Amino acid sequence: MDMKEEEFRRSSYVLGKDHSIDILNLVHSEGWSKASDIAKKLDLHIATASKYLAELEDINLFESREAKGKTRMVVEYRIKDPKIELTLDISEKNKGGGSLENFYTDVYRSILKRTEKVYGTVSSDVKDYTNSDSMDTNDLKEGLLSLLQYNEERLGLFTTQRLVCSACKPIIATRNNIPDKKELFKDLPFRYFEKLLEEIR
């Protein structure tokens, strides 16, 4: 898959974690799998298995569906393509916008994906920047703010903060060149990023 630098960094980060390859191999051999299946076969806590499965889906290696469990609906995952290739084109013509634009693009897309997973679709009031190749930082911040407000209105502030943490931490972890992470969100309401900034301090 051809990808921009930040997408490549995030995918590499997720694939480099301790249990990612084992989970990929297991899901490939077993087919549709639940977190409880993975946890049992790899001797992991179910919360750990769930986190890995969600992250692998987030980098587009898994697809998911809802299935009937013993007492409630559960999420099952399967691998999209057993041949995984990460291709980074660093030629000048394909580098796109500056690193800050890339950062906000990745954050926006990650939060949007998690929002769509909750609601199935997002209101047309929330502007979609995911298909644009040329993104202005201010426009991205505006889109990100509308997305955060959308979640806060429906899920509450605490859940929105947790969503921001899960969306942003893998992205920030790949950006060792950021001197002051607080500066990344200085023009956005602090309440959304308070929990995130506490956890990455």
C-alpha positions, 0 to 999 in steps of 0.5 A: 500500500502506498502511503504518506510518511506519517501513515508509514510511521504509524503502521510501522509502529503498530506492526513493531509491537510485541504481539502484532505479528503473532496476532496477524498470523493467528487471525489469518489461519483462523479467519473471523476471530474475537478478542477472547479467541486471540487472548486465549490462544496467545495467553493475553489479557482480553483488553490487550487483545482488543487493543491490538485488533483495533490498532491493526484495523486502524492501519487498514490490515483488518476488517471487522463485523458485529457477531452474536456472542453468548450474552451480547454482540461482539466484534470479530476481525479478519485479515484483509490481505495476507500479503502485507506491503508498506511502501513509502515514496519519499520523492519530492513530488509525493511528499505533500504538505509540511509535517504539521499538515501531515500530523493534523491530517493523520489525527483527523483521519484517525478520530474520524475513523473511530467516530464512524465506528461508533455511529456507522456514519458521520453527520454531513455537518462535519466536513470530510477532509479525507479525500483532499490531497492539499490540506491547509492547517487551519482548515484541518483544525476547523474540521478536527474541532467540528469532529470533536464537538460532534463526539462531545455532544453525543458521547460526553467529554470524558468519552471524547477525551478517551477517543482522542487518546486512542487516536493520537497516542500512536501518531505522537509516538512516531514523532520524536522530533516534537519539542513541545507536544502541547504546542500541537493543540494550542489553537484547539480547546484544551479540554479535549486534549487534557487527558492525552497530554497527561498520558504523554507527559 
